[in-house]
Structures are given as structure tokens and as C-alpha cells.
Amino acid sequence: MAALRPCMRRVLVHRPLIRLASTSSSTVSSTASTASTASTVSLSSTPADPPSTPSAPRHFLRISDLATWELSQLIENTYRHKKNYQHEQWAMRDALHGKTVALMFSKLSTRTRVSTEGAVVAMGGHPMFLGKNDIQLGVNESLYDTSVVISSMVSGIVARVGPHSDIAELAKHSSAPVISGLCDTYHPLQAIADFSTMAQFASKGGKFPKDLRGLKIAWVGDANNVLHDLCVGAKKLGIQVAIATPEGYGLSEKMRAEIHAAGPEGMLFETNVPEEAVKGADVILTDTWISMGQEEEKVKRLKAFEGFTVTEELARRGGAAKDWKFMHCLPRHQEEVDDEVFYGNRSLVFPEAQNRLFAAIAAIECFIVNKGKVRRAPGINRSRADRFYQANKRPANTQPKTASAWSSSTPDGGEQETLAKEKKP
């Protein structure tokens, strides 16, 4: 696929501050909060509650929990794990050996469940899936009791819940690290996978870019949980975001304030006109118009979102970048994007979905294996690789078949290197 343009022109906003564009339909109202599902018990909790004790584990509930350098490192680590995890000497292969990670899901899931279970298994651990019908939570046991008990038996928890207050309460009382697999307000693992996907396809010569400054992304659709963490991350990374939503379906004032507080870089532009948002965009994203719990609003929402379908024609009218790419976190519905874009050469949808596995590995490595410390992910375990070489090297008195004795993936990202060239005896 063609690489993304390394830079783009600015659109309407000319300084790194969040501003609202003046359009014919510029009024943006807060989105209604989604009601809690019957399978969870919402207890009074403030998402920003500090750890209850100095020794409390570090949790990962939203992109705002990360410093800018930590977010950048997790994005790079996602790429590094993708490059190396198939190698026999991948350093993370036994990182969770003998450990159990609980997957507490109160919502249906495809990518989050498969990616998190796959990540735990790839790291040598045991994933314990706990669906809403598997435990007593919401029946006759409180979220507090559930958190205390389960966290005492596992090394970490990945939770996919409804209201953010639920996962905040779970983390507040958990003695094990809690990672958000999704809530109604945030989706941090999706954001990490998305940024890593953008970086991989913006790279030149296979070299992972140092940063994504200068990139412009356009969001056309509902201002939902995926967009929230995407905007916070973009503000930290110096990425320009343009959002097009129907009037009444834009960012809430609370979320807009959180994005503004994320950092001095990046720019946010909001409009009710899709063509204005996609102008100069390197990447166009969308998501479902009808999230879980909003099924009763289907007719109303479909009418409100008329004209927001992502198509080649929309991108042409709006003046998107020549080599613009398309992303969608899935599942996709026909009204959100047409087949030409979704299955065409511009689509990064399926690499984006695959990167969910490696984003989960990166997050689990940081918050469960490294106990909340963000480090550069190891590549190949050199000590294991050296032992492999010693066990399989050619006897000294035999003639080499080729000039190169042995090659392997480097610890810095999987590039091939020649370790030695032997002379003929």
C-alpha cells in the first residue's frame, strides 16, 4: 500500500488549541450517557480516585492515564511485538508462565476477547474468561466483593464493562492491575492499536517513525468511546483531528475538557459537515452509529447520520489527501462505509484488527508483567538465541554450505543480520 503522507496542510484551525469551527450547524450538545447493563452493579466511585494504598497496583483505564512518552512507547512496543512474536526466541513467550489473568466481560465481544485471550496465551499465561453468566456479580454479590476476591487469586484483570464508574470501582479495590478492555466512555487498547497501525503505514523503508506529528486524521460519525481515547492520544502525540458529527452527537463538554488537558500539542476541529472534516485528511475513521444500549434510538440515529457514510466521493468532495487511508474498529455496518472503501486498497481495517492482539500484549507486559512500568519491549531473547545457536551450529571441521553461517532477527525490531562469514579452511 502507498505510504501515508508525512505532512499535511492545516485546516481552519491555526494554533494548537481546541476550537469549534463556525459552520452552519455548529451547535454541539453532549451525548447522552449510556445506562448501566443489568449484569453489573454500579457503586459510587470517582474515576480519578487515587490508589487506596501506596502499594496499590497501577491500572490502565484510559489513555489519560499515560504520560506522552509512555503512550509513544506502548505504540512502538505494539509494533515490536508484532515483528517478533512468531520467533522461537521471542522474549515474552514465558512472561506470564504460571500466572492467570481474569477477563471480566459484561458485554459481548469478538476482537477484545480474542486479542486478550490470545495475548495471555502467547505470553505463557492462563486466561480465565468470566462472562456475566459465569460469576455472581450483579446477582447477589457487589462489585466491591467481586473485586477483592478475584484480584486476590489472579495476576491481573482485563475488564470490558458498561459505565466507566464500574471499572473505576473495580480498580479502586483490586489488589491486581486492571486494564480496560472497553467501557462506555473509553477504549484505550483500541487507541493504541490504531496509532500503531497509522505509524506502521506511515513508515518509510520499514523503519518505525519516531513520532506522528503532522498527521491529520478525520473522524466521520458518532462521538463515542473510541473517539474519546483517540482524541486524547492525538493531543498528546501532536496529531490534528477533525471531527464531523450530526448536530447533537458531538463531544460532551466534559470530554472536550479532558482532551484539552491532555497536552499542548495537536489540534481539534469540530464540525457538522463531513466534507469539512476530511479536507487534507491522511486517515479517515468511523465507527458504529448505534452503540450497545442505543438500539431503541436506531431509527432516529439513522436519519440523523444521513450523509455521513464514508465513500470515495465524500473524500473527493472534501479534498482528502491523495493517498488517504481508511480505518474502522469493527464491527462494521453497511451505512457507515461503502464496500468500495471498506474492502478497497485504502482500507487498513484488517491490519488494524490484527494489531489489537499486539496492543494487548504491550499493555499486559507493561501493567501486569512490569507492574506498571513502561519500558522498551525486548525483541529476541539473546541468551536463548545464543543457546539455540550453540546447539545447532556446524561442527568446526565441516565445510560451510554458504558464506553466511547463521542469521537471526535482531532484538531491535526483527531486521535480519548476518552474524558471521566464515573463511574456508
N, C-alpha and C positions, 0 to 999 in steps of 0.2 A: 504494500500500500504506500501511497505517497506520504512523505513525512509532513507533519503539521508545520505551518509557517512559524518561524521562531519569533516573529513580532507581528504587531498589528496596529492599526490606527485607532485612536481613541474615538469614542462615540459620545457626543453630547456632554459628558462629564469630563472636566479638565483638571481636577485635583483629587488627591486620594482621600476623599471624604464621601460618606454615604449621602446621596442626594436622590430626590424624586424628580423624574423628568416631568416637564409640563406638557401634558398631552390632552387631547380632547376628552379622555376618560382617565384622569389622573387620580381620582379618589380611590384609595386603597383601604379596605377595612380589615380588621382582624378576622382570621379564620376561627370558626367555632371549634372548641376543644372536643375531642372525641371521648365519648363516655367509656368508662371502665367496663371491661368484659366481666361476665358473671363468674368467671373462673379465677379471678384474682381478688384479693382483699386490699383495698387502698387504706392505708393508715396515714395519719397526719405526718407529713415529712417535708422538709425543705431540701430541694436538690443540692443546694450548696452547703448542707450540713457538714461540718468538719469531722474527721475520724474521731471516734469516741475515746480512743486512747492513742498515745504516741506510737505504740507498736502496731496500730491497725494497718492492714494491708492497703496498698494503693489500688484504686479502682479506675476503670476506664468506661465512663458512661456517655461521653460526648467529646467532640473534637476540642471544645473549650478546655478540657482537662489537660491538654498538651501544650507545652511551650512550642514556639515556632520550630526550633531546631529538632525537637522530639518528633513533631509531625513529619518534617522532612526526612528524618532518619527512618521512621516507620515506612514511609513511601519507598525509600531506597531499599529497605530490608525486604519489602514485599517483592521487589524486582530480583534481589539477590537470591531469595529462597526459590523463586520461580526458575532461575538459572541453574540451581544446584541440587534441588531436592531429589531428582532422579538418580543422582550419582551414588554409587555404593558407599562412598565415604562422606556423604552429607553429614555435617557436624551436628544437626539437630535430630538425627534419626533416633537417638535414645534419650532425648532431653526430658521426656515425661515418663521414662521407664519406671514402672511400679506405682504410677500416680493415676488418680481418677479425676476427671473433670465433669462436673454435673452440667447438663444442658437443660435448663428450666424454660420450657416454651409454653406460653398460654395462647399462642397464635399459630395457625398453620404456616408451614414454611417449606420451601424447596431449597433455594440456594444457601440460606443461612444454616439450615440443618445439615445439608450435605457438606458444606465447606467446613463447618466447625467440627463435625464428627470426623471428617477426613483429615483435618489438621491434627487433631488429638492422636488419631491412629498413626499418621505419618511421623509423629514425634515420639512414638513408642508408648503412648498412654492409653487409658481406657475411657472412652466417652460413655457417660451414663445419661441416656435421654429420659427426661421426666416431663411428660406432657400433662395437660390439665386433667386427664383422667387417670394419671398414674400416682398422684400424691393427694394428701388430704387438704392441701391449700384451697381455701375458699369453701370447704365443706364444713369442717369443724376444727380447723387449725389456722391460727393467724399467720400473717406474713412474718411477724417477729419470731414466732416459734419456729417456723419453717426455715428462716434464715440462719438462726442459731444452730439448729440441729444439722441441717445439710452441710453447712460450711465447716462443721467440726469433723466431718467424715471425708471431705474431698480436698483436693489441692487448689481448685478454682471453680468458678461458676460462670457460664455464659447464659445470659437471660434474654429472652425475647418476650416482651410483655406489652401491656396496653399503656396506661398513663405513666409518664416519667416518674411520678411520685412513687410508684410501685418499685421500680428498680433502685431508686434513691433510698427507699426504706430497706430494701433487701441488702444493699451495700452498707448501709449505716450499721447494721447489726451483724454483718458477716465477718467471720474470722479468716475467710479465704478471699482472694481477689475476685472481684466481679467485673465481667466485661459485658457491655451491652451488645446484644445481637439485633436489637431494634426496640424502640418504643414509639409512642405516638408522636413524639417531638423530635427525636434524634435517630440517626442511623450511622454511627461512626465507622464501622467496618466497611460499609458501602463507600463512604467518602474516601477512605484510604485506598481501596481498590480502584476507585475512579481516578484519583490523582496519579496513581501508579500507571494506570492504563494510558492516560494522557502523556505522561513522561516517556513511556516506552515508545509510543508512536511519534513523539516529538524528537526523539533521539536521532543523532547523526552518526552514521558509521557504527551503529550498535553500542555506542557509548551512552550510558545513562546521564541525562543532563543534570547539572548542578542545581538548577532551580527552574521554576516555571514562570518567572517574571516575564511580562509581555504577552502572555497568552490571554486570549479573550474567549470566554465561554458564554453561551446563551441558553437560558432555561425557558422553555415554552410550555406552559401548563400550570398545574396546581402548585401552590407554595406549601409543600408538605415536609415531612421529617427528613427525607433525603436531601432536599434543597437546603434545609436549615444548616446541617453539618457541612454541606458543600460550600455554602457561603462563608461560614466561619473559617473553614480551611483556606478558601481562596483569599480571604482578607489577610490571613497570616502569611500566605505564600506570595503575595503581590500579583494575584491574578485578577483580571477585570471580569465581573459578572454582570450580565444584563438579563433581567427577568421580565417576561411577559406573562401576565395572568389576567383573566377577566376581572372586571371591577367587582370587588368583594371577596376575591380569592387570593389576595396577595399576602405578604408577610405581616405578621402581627407587630404591634409597636414593641412588645417585649422582645421578640426575636430580632427585630431590626436593631434594637439597642445592644443586644448580645453580639451581633455581627460587627457593629460599630466599635465595640470594646475589644474586639479580637486583635487589633493591631493597626498601625498607621498606614500600612501599605494596602494595595488592592483598591478597587473601586466597585461600587454597587450602583447600578442604574435600574430603575423600575418603570414599567410602562404597561399599558393595557393593549398595546399594538404589537403583535408578533414580529412584523417586518422591522420595526424599530429595534427590537432586541437582537435580531440575527445579523444586523449590519456589521460587517467586518469580523464575524464570529469564526474562530478556528474550530470550535466544537459546539454542536447543538445537542442539548439534552432535553428529555422529557420523561415523564413517569405517568403512572395511572392517574386518571382524573377522579376516580372513585375509590378511595382507600377503604380498608376494612372498617366496618362500623358505619359507613356512609351509604350503604345500599339503598336506603329509603330516599336518598336525595338523587338517585340516578337520573331520572327524567329531567329534573331541574338543572343538574350539572351538565348533562349532555347538551342541553340548549345553551347554557352559559358559555361552554367551551367551543361552540361552533366557530370555525375559522382558525383554531389553534392546532390543527393537525400538521405535523412536520412533513413537508414534501419538498421535492426539488424545486417546485415552482415557488413555494414560500421563500426558500433560501435565495433563489434568483431575484425575486422581487425585492427582498430586503437587502441584498448585496452582501451575502456571506462571503467569507474568504474562498478563493478558488478551490483549495484543497480541503474544505471543511469536512469534519468527521461527525458521525452521529453516535450517541450513547444512550442507553436505556437500562435501568437496573433490573427490569423484568419483575413480574410477568407483564407482557405487552398486550394491549387491546387494539383492534384494527383502527379505531377512531383516533388514536394518539399519534400514529405514524403510519404512512402507507408502506406497502410491500417493497416498492422500488428503493426506498431509503433503508428500510429495516434489513432487507436481505442483500442490498447492493454493496458496491465496493467502498462506500463511505462508512459503512457500519462497523463499529468496534464492539458491538453488543456481546458477542460470544467470547472474545478475549477478556472483556470486562467481567463477564460472569465467571470465567475461569480464575481470574485474579482474586476473586473472593476467597478462594482456598488459601492463597499465599498471604493475603491480608490477615486472615485468621491466624495463620502460623506466626506472622510477625507480631500480632497483638498478644497471643498466648506466650510467645517467647519473652516478650517484654514484661508483661504483668504477672505471669504465673511462674515461668522458669527463672527470670531475673528479678523477681519480686519488685516490680515497678520501676526498674532502672532501664532506661533506653540506651542500648549500645549498638554499635555497628554489627550486623549479623555476620557470624562466621560463614565461610564458604565451605571448603572441604577440610575435613579433619586431617591435618597433615601427618600427625603421628600415626593414625590409622592408614593413611595413604602410603606412608613410608613402610609400614609393616607389610602392606599388600605388595609393595614393590619388592621388598626383600624376599618375600615368599614366592614371587613369580619371576624374579629376574633370571636372565640367561646365564648359565654357567660360564665362568671366565674363559675356558678353553674352547669355546664353540664360536663359530663364525656368525656375526650378525647378519640377519636377512636384509636389513635396511640400514641406512645411515643413522636413523633415529632409533635410540634404544627404547625409549618409552615416553609417552606424553600423557598428560592428565589435565583436568580442569584446575585452574588456579583458585586459591582461596578468595580472590578479589572479584569474582563475578563469573567464572565459568569459561574465560577465554582459554584456548588451547595454547600450550607452550611446550617446546622441546627441551627436555631436561638434560640430555646429553647426546653427543655424537661420538661414537667410539671409533678408534682407529683400527685398521686391520693389523693383526699380529705380524 
